[in-house]
Amino acid sequence: MYMVDLITCYCYMMLRKFHYAEWNAKNTAIINSSVVLFFIFTASLDILLLFVSPDKLQALYSYPKTRYVLTILFFMIILDSRYYLLKKDAIYVMEGKINRSGQNNGWLLFIITSSILIGSIIIGFIVAQYVKAQGITF
């Protein structure tokens, strides 16, 4: 969870540096982390199922929209409950650590957040192309 908190905090701090409202920055950071987790989880699950049970992977791809919507909603609910119910100060504690380390430049945070998001999308795309090359139809 440390890495998820770090990704969320980087996005939150970047948005705050660019003058987003606090509540909007927190919600957007949670959505960003949910998208990153979605792509990494989907890629990992696809690779695992491709080698373990290609039939189950094909069954998952028979209803891709439902699968994607439910997965992203699952991660959003998990992260919302973490940051609004269970550990309300997780982002602020991480923000203090990042501020002490000196990595609180707005453009540096933008580059880090963008790199993580684009990297997860690229990983998801590469895995999808690999799965497609193995004969799983979308």
Secondary structure as UniProt FT lines:
FT   HELIX           2..17
FT   TURN            18..19
FT   HELIX           22..52
FT   HELIX           54..60
FT   TURN            61..62
FT   HELIX           64..81
FT   HELIX           82..86
FT   TURN            88..89
FT   HELIX           90..101
FT   HELIX           106..133
FT   TURN            134..135
//
